Amino acid sequence: MDQLLRLQADDLAHLAPELTLVIAAVVLALIDLFLPKRASRTPLGWLALVALAISAAFVIVDMRALNPAGESGEPVQLLNQSYRVDDFANLFKLLFLAGTGLIIFMSLGALKEDDIPHQGEYYYLFLPATVGAMAMASSGDLVTLYVGLELLSITTYVMVAMRKKLAASNEAAFKYVVTGGISSAIILYGMSFLYGMTGSTNVAEISSALSASYDQFEALVYVAFFLLLAGFGFKISAAPFHAWAPDVYQGAPSPVTAYLAVVSKAAGFAMTFRVMYVLFGALDWPSSDIRNDVFLSIMVLAAVAMIVGNFVALRQKHTKRLLAFSGIANAGYLLVPIGTYFGIVHFSNFTEFLFYLIAYLFMTIGIFTVFMIVSESTDDENISAFAGLYYRSPWTAAATVVLLLSLAGLPISGGFVGKLYILLGTLEMREYWLAAVMIGTSVVSYYYYFGIIRQMFMRSTYPESSFRATVLQLIVVWICAAATLWTGLFPHTVMETIESIFSVERDLLIR
């Protein structure tokens, strides 16, 4: 019994990042319950930030424990690999926590009571949603993966509907619940096929069992894969599974939209990356056809997302809808390193993928913060709200240009370097058609990104309203702009750090 209790204590120590957020969410909910109705809920936001910082510190402690003195150690496996504490998960967790922290930080002091009546709930609901995202990154079992997925989904359903007095928000929440439920059901259906063929929900055991009995279940393996791909496509809003994104992004509060565009999308990619590589990227399949077909399908999905996202964005006038289609296109770019798989000359897929995801986090949160500022200053959510921003706030306009250039993938920005690394990896794998789609669609994106820049600098007539921005919002804008420039000018520091931490064989291909 003593040994069992010590083992449980050790397990809880490894789960400290997630438990910190769970405990903080409960405590903040109780504080919100007993606070006077008219009291400000902003302190709850600061306490949520403290919880996120403590959770990040625990993640860093875990990373140091896994890599003592610069040497690679074995990942921690809980409950027969149902939950894995490895560097793949830890890098994603830091990404989730950083993104959530920036989003809460830009919200402090900027929320209006007539827009979001229950501000206390707004702040602490971010915490269980982030716990769900962290569980998705660490899951080595289909059950824990699905629990994390639903925790993230159900929490964000509520967050989208926070502007309950606005009909568009209610409509967006309803659409999100329906499409999210359908996509979860599709994923669960695909998982049921995998369980039926192997009798296990453990991802590593499923991979081994399928590779050993592939000839008996060939058709069902394809069915399971396409069901999972369709469900994952919904979660990362990749075309043609993207129809929910523009309406939900438009109706949700701007910080919640940023959370969906960054943290929720990144959690979907963590799930996609681990499941696809462990299940279908195994090196011991009897035939290479299944692996080739799987990753070709992912590349086709990436191409469709890039084409649809960029071309449909050309016609958008509403800023949130434009950014929704921009996110769809970026989902395509992020799928490229997953689809190209590994090769003798190319073994840095995850490094390229995570580098661009980091750049995407900063440029997306930054541009949503600017949008939040200009839309509240002008009461206009269309691109015209950016008109004359240079004349109202030159420094904010300069930071916005940096963020837009990164989204467009132009030099000296993190977005450019990230796309360049992905493009070079694609060329190394001789997927020339996919590289051509990347280049062509990136050029198309210049039109709508530069449309915003044109509004800022070439429209001397602009709404007669003051430029209203909180200090914290401006700090977030400049943090994101500085990080975007840093990753563009010194990309090797980020790339080398990722490569020194992450190992494909140890952290991803579970055996």
VMD Tcl script that draws the C-alpha trace (Angstrom):
set ca {
  {0.00 0.00 0.00}
  {2.88 2.38 0.80}
  {4.40 1.74 -2.63}
  {1.03 2.35 -4.26}
  {0.59 5.63 -2.38}
  {4.08 6.76 -3.38}
  {3.32 5.89 -6.99}
  {0.11 7.93 -6.84}
  {1.96 10.87 -5.34}
  {4.53 10.68 -8.13}
  {1.76 10.58 -10.70}
  {0.13 13.65 -9.19}
  {3.49 15.43 -9.30}
  {3.71 14.79 -13.05}
  {0.13 16.03 -13.45}
  {0.89 19.25 -11.53}
  {0.44 21.55 -14.59}
  {-3.08 20.28 -15.23}
  {-4.03 20.04 -11.53}
  {-2.92 23.63 -10.98}
  {-5.40 24.88 -13.57}
  {-8.20 22.62 -12.28}
  {-7.74 23.82 -8.69}
  {-7.47 27.43 -9.84}
  {-10.68 27.15 -11.87}
  {-12.58 25.80 -8.84}
  {-11.16 28.47 -6.52}
  {-11.94 31.29 -8.96}
  {-15.48 29.99 -9.42}
  {-16.00 30.07 -5.64}
  {-14.51 33.55 -5.34}
  {-16.77 34.76 -8.15}
  {-19.76 33.22 -6.38}
  {-19.13 35.13 -3.12}
  {-18.01 38.45 -4.61}
  {-20.60 41.24 -4.52}
  {-22.51 41.52 -7.78}
  {-21.19 45.02 -8.53}
  {-17.56 44.18 -7.69}
  {-15.04 44.15 -10.53}
  {-14.06 40.71 -11.82}
  {-10.72 41.92 -13.21}
  {-8.79 40.49 -10.20}
  {-10.05 37.05 -11.27}
  {-8.26 37.58 -14.56}
  {-5.01 38.38 -12.76}
  {-5.41 35.26 -10.60}
  {-6.01 33.20 -13.75}
  {-2.74 34.56 -15.15}
  {-0.94 33.55 -11.95}
  {-2.34 30.03 -12.30}
  {-1.17 29.85 -15.92}
  {2.32 31.02 -14.90}
  {2.55 28.38 -12.13}
  {1.36 25.69 -14.53}
  {4.01 26.76 -17.07}
  {6.65 26.57 -14.34}
  {5.62 22.97 -13.58}
  {5.86 22.12 -17.29}
  {9.38 23.52 -17.42}
  {10.31 21.47 -14.33}
  {9.03 18.35 -16.10}
  {11.06 19.22 -19.21}
  {14.22 19.65 -17.15}
  {13.56 16.33 -15.41}
  {13.16 14.61 -18.78}
  {16.42 16.10 -20.08}
  {18.88 16.13 -17.16}
  {22.21 17.83 -17.92}
  {21.29 18.06 -21.58}
  {20.81 14.30 -21.91}
  {17.59 12.82 -23.28}
  {15.58 10.83 -20.78}
  {12.64 8.48 -21.15}
  {9.12 9.96 -21.11}
  {6.88 9.39 -18.10}
  {4.03 6.98 -18.87}
  {0.96 6.95 -16.65}
  {-1.68 4.20 -16.65}
  {-0.08 2.09 -19.38}
  {0.71 5.03 -21.68}
  {-2.81 6.45 -21.40}
  {-1.22 9.73 -20.40}
  {2.32 10.59 -21.47}
  {4.52 13.33 -20.08}
  {6.99 13.75 -22.94}
  {8.63 16.65 -24.73}
  {6.09 16.54 -27.56}
  {3.32 17.26 -25.05}
  {5.37 19.70 -22.96}
  {6.23 21.91 -25.93}
  {2.56 22.07 -26.87}
  {1.56 22.78 -23.27}
  {3.87 25.79 -23.13}
  {2.32 26.98 -26.38}
  {-1.22 26.60 -24.98}
  {-0.34 28.37 -21.73}
  {1.43 31.25 -23.50}
  {-1.46 31.76 -25.91}
  {-4.08 31.64 -23.15}
  {-2.05 34.03 -21.01}
  {-1.76 36.61 -23.80}
  {-5.49 36.38 -24.54}
  {-6.51 36.87 -20.90}
  {-3.94 39.66 -20.53}
  {-5.37 41.62 -23.47}
  {-8.88 41.20 -22.01}
  {-8.12 42.75 -18.62}
  {-9.88 46.07 -18.26}
  {-11.21 45.91 -21.83}
  {-14.42 43.91 -21.32}
  {-17.75 45.72 -21.27}
  {-20.45 44.54 -18.90}
  {-23.22 45.16 -21.42}
  {-21.31 42.99 -23.92}
  {-20.22 40.14 -21.59}
  {-22.45 40.17 -18.47}
  {-20.71 37.31 -16.62}
  {-17.08 38.41 -16.67}
  {-16.01 36.17 -13.81}
  {-17.01 33.08 -15.76}
  {-15.25 34.50 -18.80}
  {-11.89 34.52 -17.02}
  {-11.97 31.13 -15.31}
  {-13.50 29.18 -18.20}
  {-10.22 29.58 -20.06}
  {-8.57 27.32 -17.49}
  {-10.57 24.07 -17.97}
  {-10.48 24.65 -21.73}
  {-6.69 24.77 -21.56}
  {-6.64 21.64 -19.39}
  {-8.55 19.88 -22.17}
  {-6.00 21.07 -24.73}
  {-3.13 19.85 -22.53}
  {-4.80 16.45 -22.11}
  {-5.11 16.16 -25.89}
  {-1.38 16.78 -26.29}
  {-0.42 14.19 -23.66}
  {-2.90 11.45 -24.52}
  {-1.56 8.07 -25.56}
  {-4.99 6.46 -25.39}
  {-8.15 7.12 -27.37}
  {-10.27 7.44 -24.22}
  {-8.14 10.13 -22.58}
  {-7.82 11.84 -25.96}
  {-11.59 12.00 -26.32}
  {-12.08 13.22 -22.75}
  {-9.62 16.07 -23.36}
  {-11.26 16.88 -26.68}
  {-14.73 17.11 -25.12}
  {-13.50 19.16 -22.16}
  {-12.03 21.71 -24.57}
  {-15.07 21.62 -26.87}
  {-17.80 21.94 -24.23}
  {-16.00 24.80 -22.49}
  {-15.51 26.73 -25.71}
  {-19.19 26.19 -26.62}
  {-20.06 28.19 -23.50}
  {-17.40 30.82 -24.16}
  {-18.66 31.49 -27.68}
  {-22.12 32.28 -26.23}
  {-20.81 34.71 -23.58}
  {-22.36 37.68 -25.43}
  {-25.80 36.29 -24.70}
  {-27.58 39.59 -25.46}
  {-26.32 39.49 -29.05}
  {-28.27 37.35 -31.50}
  {-25.18 36.71 -33.65}
  {-23.38 35.24 -30.63}
  {-26.28 32.90 -29.84}
  {-26.45 31.81 -33.48}
  {-22.69 31.22 -33.55}
  {-22.84 29.14 -30.36}
  {-25.68 27.02 -31.75}
  {-23.81 26.36 -35.00}
  {-20.64 25.57 -33.06}
  {-22.42 23.09 -30.79}
  {-24.06 21.31 -33.73}
  {-20.96 21.08 -35.93}
  {-18.70 20.35 -32.95}
  {-21.00 17.53 -31.84}
  {-21.09 16.06 -35.33}
  {-17.30 16.18 -35.65}
  {-16.85 14.58 -32.22}
  {-19.26 11.83 -33.23}
  {-17.32 11.23 -36.44}
  {-14.06 10.96 -34.47}
  {-15.69 8.60 -31.99}
  {-17.03 6.48 -34.85}
  {-13.54 6.19 -36.33}
  {-12.16 5.26 -32.92}
  {-14.80 2.54 -32.55}
  {-13.52 0.86 -35.73}
  {-9.97 0.90 -34.35}
  {-11.15 -0.61 -31.07}
  {-13.23 -3.22 -32.88}
  {-10.26 -4.33 -34.99}
  {-7.72 -4.47 -32.16}
  {-9.61 -4.75 -28.86}
  {-7.56 -1.90 -27.42}
  {-7.83 1.87 -26.99}
  {-4.09 2.33 -26.43}
  {-2.65 4.06 -29.49}
  {0.65 2.15 -29.48}
  {-1.10 -1.20 -29.05}
  {-3.53 -0.36 -31.85}
  {-0.62 0.45 -34.16}
  {1.15 -2.83 -33.40}
  {-2.04 -4.88 -33.74}
  {-3.04 -3.27 -37.04}
  {0.39 -3.73 -38.58}
  {0.28 -7.43 -37.59}
  {-3.24 -8.10 -38.93}
  {-3.45 -5.49 -41.68}
  {-4.42 -8.00 -44.41}
  {-7.60 -8.95 -42.52}
  {-8.82 -5.40 -41.97}
  {-7.43 -3.41 -44.90}
  {-10.75 -1.85 -45.91}
  {-11.72 -1.02 -42.32}
  {-8.33 0.61 -41.68}
  {-9.07 3.02 -44.53}
  {-12.57 3.68 -43.18}
  {-11.20 4.45 -39.71}
  {-8.54 6.74 -41.14}
  {-10.92 8.82 -43.24}
  {-13.37 9.15 -40.37}
  {-10.59 10.40 -38.10}
  {-9.27 12.73 -40.79}
  {-12.73 14.23 -41.32}
  {-13.25 14.73 -37.58}
  {-9.80 16.22 -37.09}
  {-10.40 18.45 -40.12}
  {-13.42 19.95 -38.34}
  {-11.41 20.62 -35.19}
  {-8.61 22.43 -37.02}
  {-11.07 24.14 -39.43}
  {-9.39 22.84 -42.57}
  {-11.41 23.01 -45.81}
  {-13.72 21.36 -46.75}
  {-14.62 20.95 -43.06}
  {-14.46 24.66 -42.35}
  {-18.00 26.01 -42.85}
  {-18.56 26.62 -39.13}
  {-15.50 28.82 -38.63}
  {-16.51 32.17 -40.26}
  {-19.87 32.37 -38.47}
  {-18.48 31.26 -35.10}
  {-15.50 33.62 -35.33}
  {-17.82 36.51 -36.21}
  {-20.31 35.88 -33.38}
  {-17.90 35.04 -30.55}
  {-16.23 37.71 -28.36}
  {-12.95 38.77 -29.96}
  {-10.66 37.21 -27.29}
  {-12.61 33.95 -27.51}
  {-12.23 34.05 -31.30}
  {-8.48 34.44 -30.82}
  {-8.52 31.45 -28.46}
  {-10.34 29.31 -31.04}
  {-7.97 30.46 -33.78}
  {-4.81 29.69 -31.80}
  {-5.11 27.43 -28.74}
  {-8.05 25.28 -29.85}
  {-6.56 24.90 -33.34}
  {-3.13 24.03 -31.90}
  {-4.72 21.36 -29.67}
  {-6.38 19.87 -32.74}
  {-3.02 19.75 -34.49}
  {-1.37 18.11 -31.47}
  {-4.03 15.41 -31.60}
  {-3.69 15.02 -35.37}
  {0.11 14.86 -35.33}
  {0.39 12.22 -32.60}
  {-2.47 9.98 -33.76}
  {-1.57 10.02 -37.45}
  {2.13 9.33 -36.87}
  {1.70 6.67 -34.20}
  {-1.16 4.83 -35.90}
  {-0.33 5.19 -39.57}
  {3.32 6.22 -39.62}
  {4.58 2.92 -38.22}
  {7.70 1.57 -39.91}
  {6.63 -2.08 -39.77}
  {3.49 -2.12 -41.92}
  {3.37 -5.18 -44.23}
  {2.68 -2.83 -47.13}
  {3.73 0.78 -47.61}
  {0.50 1.51 -49.52}
  {-1.49 2.42 -46.41}
  {1.15 4.86 -45.19}
  {1.51 6.45 -48.61}
  {-2.24 6.82 -48.99}
  {-2.66 8.27 -45.51}
  {-0.09 10.99 -45.92}
  {-1.10 11.72 -49.52}
  {-4.64 12.33 -48.23}
  {-3.30 14.73 -45.61}
  {-1.36 16.61 -48.31}
  {-4.49 16.85 -50.46}
  {-6.41 18.22 -47.47}
  {-3.63 20.76 -46.92}
  {-3.80 21.89 -50.55}
  {-7.59 22.25 -50.45}
  {-7.41 24.28 -47.22}
  {-4.77 26.62 -48.66}
  {-6.70 27.18 -51.88}
  {-10.17 27.62 -50.34}
  {-8.96 29.73 -47.41}
  {-6.99 32.21 -49.48}
  {-9.34 32.56 -52.43}
  {-12.53 32.94 -50.37}
  {-10.78 35.49 -48.14}
  {-10.43 37.77 -51.18}
  {-14.14 38.60 -51.02}
  {-14.41 39.23 -47.28}
  {-15.15 42.69 -45.88}
  {-15.78 41.67 -42.27}
  {-12.44 41.44 -40.46}
  {-13.28 38.40 -38.32}
  {-14.53 36.46 -41.34}
  {-11.38 37.39 -43.23}
  {-9.24 36.18 -40.34}
  {-11.32 33.00 -40.19}
  {-10.46 32.18 -43.80}
  {-6.86 33.22 -43.13}
  {-6.88 30.64 -40.31}
  {-8.26 28.02 -42.71}
  {-5.39 28.74 -45.10}
  {-2.89 28.54 -42.25}
  {-4.37 25.20 -41.22}
  {-3.34 24.05 -44.70}
  {0.21 25.33 -44.25}
  {0.44 23.54 -40.89}
  {-0.81 20.29 -42.42}
  {1.99 20.29 -44.99}
  {4.80 19.13 -42.64}
  {2.47 16.47 -41.24}
  {1.61 15.17 -44.71}
  {5.15 15.12 -46.09}
  {6.16 12.62 -43.37}
  {9.81 11.62 -42.83}
  {12.49 10.78 -45.37}
  {16.19 10.03 -45.51}
  {16.94 13.66 -46.38}
  {14.18 15.20 -44.28}
  {13.66 14.39 -40.62}
  {12.66 17.75 -39.13}
  {8.91 17.80 -39.79}
  {7.98 18.51 -36.20}
  {10.55 21.30 -35.85}
  {9.22 23.06 -38.95}
  {5.65 22.51 -37.83}
  {6.15 23.83 -34.28}
  {8.21 26.81 -35.44}
  {5.42 27.97 -37.76}
  {2.82 27.28 -35.04}
  {4.76 29.54 -32.66}
  {4.93 32.27 -35.29}
  {1.23 31.78 -36.03}
  {0.39 32.16 -32.33}
  {2.04 35.56 -32.02}
  {0.90 37.04 -35.32}
  {-2.69 35.86 -34.87}
  {-3.12 36.98 -31.25}
  {-1.46 40.28 -32.17}
  {-3.77 41.01 -35.09}
  {-6.85 40.04 -33.07}
  {-5.76 42.46 -30.35}
  {-5.43 45.26 -32.91}
  {-8.85 44.34 -34.29}
  {-10.30 44.49 -30.77}
  {-8.85 48.00 -30.35}
  {-10.05 49.44 -33.66}
  {-13.49 47.79 -33.55}
  {-14.19 49.16 -30.07}
  {-12.90 52.59 -31.06}
  {-15.09 52.83 -34.16}
  {-17.98 50.43 -33.38}
  {-17.19 48.84 -36.75}
  {-15.98 45.26 -37.30}
  {-15.37 45.63 -41.04}
  {-11.97 46.21 -42.60}
  {-12.94 49.88 -42.90}
  {-12.40 50.14 -39.11}
  {-8.64 50.19 -39.85}
  {-9.04 53.32 -42.00}
  {-6.52 56.00 -41.04}
  {-5.00 53.96 -38.22}
  {-1.61 55.43 -39.09}
  {-2.94 58.94 -38.43}
  {-4.64 57.93 -35.18}
  {-1.83 55.79 -33.72}
  {1.34 55.55 -35.85}
  {3.14 53.08 -33.57}
  {0.19 50.72 -33.41}
  {-0.05 50.90 -37.20}
  {3.65 50.01 -37.46}
  {3.20 46.97 -35.21}
  {0.15 45.94 -37.25}
  {2.20 46.09 -40.45}
  {4.73 43.69 -38.91}
  {1.96 41.26 -37.96}
  {0.30 41.45 -41.39}
  {3.61 40.97 -43.22}
  {4.16 37.85 -41.11}
  {0.69 36.52 -41.95}
  {1.42 37.16 -45.62}
  {4.78 35.40 -45.33}
  {7.09 38.26 -46.31}
  {10.77 38.49 -45.27}
  {12.17 39.36 -41.82}
  {9.06 37.96 -40.17}
  {8.44 34.69 -38.35}
  {5.68 33.79 -40.80}
  {8.08 34.06 -43.73}
  {10.77 31.89 -42.13}
  {8.19 29.34 -41.00}
  {6.72 29.01 -44.49}
  {10.23 28.88 -45.96}
  {11.26 25.97 -43.72}
  {8.06 24.09 -44.57}
  {8.55 24.80 -48.26}
  {12.15 23.58 -48.24}
  {11.11 20.41 -46.43}
  {8.39 19.83 -49.03}
  {10.92 20.24 -51.84}
  {13.32 17.85 -50.13}
  {10.56 15.24 -50.15}
  {9.99 16.02 -53.86}
  {6.36 17.00 -53.37}
  {6.69 19.73 -55.99}
  {2.95 20.09 -56.62}
  {2.33 20.86 -52.96}
  {5.18 23.37 -52.90}
  {3.63 25.08 -55.95}
  {0.28 25.33 -54.14}
  {2.01 26.86 -51.11}
  {3.76 29.50 -53.20}
  {0.72 30.31 -55.33}
  {-1.71 30.65 -52.45}
  {0.77 32.73 -50.43}
  {0.95 35.21 -53.31}
  {-2.86 35.36 -53.43}
  {-2.95 36.20 -49.72}
  {-0.97 39.39 -50.32}
  {-4.08 41.01 -51.80}
  {-6.29 40.86 -48.73}
  {-3.53 41.44 -46.17}
  {-2.32 44.49 -48.07}
  {-5.95 45.62 -48.27}
  {-5.81 46.21 -44.51}
  {-2.48 48.04 -44.82}
  {-3.99 50.20 -47.57}
  {-6.80 51.16 -45.22}
  {-4.33 52.17 -42.50}
  {-2.07 54.35 -44.63}
  {-4.04 55.44 -47.70}
  {-7.37 56.42 -46.18}
  {-6.99 59.91 -44.78}
  {-10.70 60.07 -43.94}
  {-11.51 57.96 -40.94}
  {-14.19 57.84 -38.26}
  {-14.17 60.83 -35.94}
  {-13.57 58.80 -32.83}
  {-10.79 58.66 -30.32}
  {-8.28 55.80 -30.38}
  {-9.31 53.80 -27.31}
  {-6.84 51.16 -26.20}
  {-5.82 49.93 -22.78}
  {-2.17 49.81 -21.83}
  {-2.37 46.03 -21.55}
  {-3.72 45.70 -25.09}
  {-0.86 47.79 -26.46}
  {1.63 45.69 -24.48}
  {0.22 42.51 -26.07}
  {0.41 44.06 -29.55}
  {4.06 44.92 -29.07}
  {4.94 41.60 -27.44}
  {3.48 39.83 -30.48}
  {5.15 42.19 -32.97}
  {8.53 41.85 -31.20}
  {8.22 38.05 -31.07}
  {7.29 38.01 -34.76}
  {10.41 40.02 -35.64}
  {12.59 37.91 -33.32}
  {11.51 34.62 -34.89}
  {12.08 36.15 -38.32}
  {15.53 37.59 -37.62}
  {16.87 34.84 -35.34}
  {15.00 31.68 -36.32}
  {17.95 29.40 -35.56}
  {17.59 30.05 -31.81}
  {14.02 28.70 -31.83}
  {14.79 25.83 -34.21}
  {17.85 24.68 -32.26}
  {15.93 24.80 -28.99}
  {13.13 22.62 -30.38}
  {15.58 20.14 -31.90}
  {17.57 19.91 -28.68}
  {14.42 19.04 -26.72}
  {12.32 16.91 -29.06}
  {13.12 13.41 -30.28}
  {10.91 11.65 -32.85}
  {11.63 8.13 -31.65}
  {11.34 8.92 -27.93}
  {8.49 11.46 -27.87}
  {6.29 10.64 -30.84}
  {6.59 7.14 -32.29}
  {5.37 5.23 -29.22}
  {6.44 1.60 -29.15}
}
mol new
graphics top color blue
foreach p $ca { graphics top sphere $p radius 0.5 }
foreach p [lrange $ca 0 end-1] q [lrange $ca 1 end] { graphics top cylinder $p $q radius 0.2 }
display resetview
